[in-house]
């Protein structure tokens, strides 16, 4: 993409940003890490800053690290502000995702795939339903995610799953149960994040390996927002289902402006979409037509 088209795209996004969004998710409330999260492994590789309002995850040649929410949730809005590993991050994956606890699990993924210095980071999203995934989409971001904090959020209700970057919808996964496609609706999920070495696949299919002379690698987090219906792991429904703000009609679909933003991302920044991969899927998966993702 040349500089003139890039500038035009950014101007368009800025114009869209100042316009009102009727179905905009509610703004996060800034709370410390310890309010809702605990380390899951290698807790000595997590550094707490400003009373836990910011944390840094460290990856070295011995281990990465991760954390998870204390509670499990059925539907809601979940977000974090993240600043990704700067410089040469080839082979490294920074993840933010929701996942249930059993073998036929549901999962909603943000995965940030590192790259060599000077090359853009890749954001991969995926959705697992009933243990089935293979629904990858990959985009370049329209900014450098290593230079400062940006907001990454997930809206999940009975009608759709929406992935947002700085309030811009980058992907929608619609409830297509009527088409025979399973949808996450009765398995509470915890929220996870991790920083780890995945140089067997993460960068150019594993061709680019992690350069450990650059270790430790550091990813930073803040604004640990959770607005969901907390439920036990065994719960099949939320007691307040249908009554929360994300259940209301304006959140059952994107509005016109949000779809224009989504198409802008798809046209300018998408580098892979399973919906259009005929080598893997000779027949278009049914949810792709409903999601307008092909």
Beta strands, then each sheet from edge to edge (+ up, - down):
strand 1: 37-41
strand 2: 46-49
strand 3: 54-59
strand 4: 65-69
strand 5: 72-83
strand 6: 92-99
strand 7: 107-113
strand 8: 122-128
strand 9: 137-140
strand 10: 150-156
strand 11: 160-165
strand 12: 168-174
strand 13: 190-197
strand 14: 217-231
strand 15: 270-273
sheet 1: 1+ 4- 13+ 6- 7+ 8- 9+ 15-
sheet 2: 2+ 3- 14+ 5- 10+ 11- 12+
end
